[in-house]
Amino acid sequence: MMPVLREIAESEAFLRDPPGIFQRYGRQRLIEIVQGFDHIRTFSHPGDGFFPEASRALAAGIISRMVHQVASGALPPDQAALAAEAELELLVSQAPQGHR
């Protein structure tokens, strides 16, 4: 679970999680991820509409995979976002008509 509040990501207590996962990522990487939340717009209600793809993306693990790729250093944020976007486009294109 990633914090969404910068104060939590910056705290020493947060970095001392029992399994040591957050220490492995490092303070700076966690702060960078949390700073990304400053720029996120809602998935579920852009404008006055509904974005059902958001629930499918979450259920398919696209967003969590993207965050893990960035946090683990496997991909830089821009590449992880492009990979997530490609996964989402594939997911949406495979959805039955009327469910897009």
Secondary structure, DSSP 8 states (H G I E B T S, - for coil): ---SSHHHHTSHHHHT-TT-HHHHH-HHHHHHHHHHGGG---SS-STTS--THHHHHHHHTHHHHHHHHHHTTSS-HHHHHHHHHHHHHHHHHTS-TT--
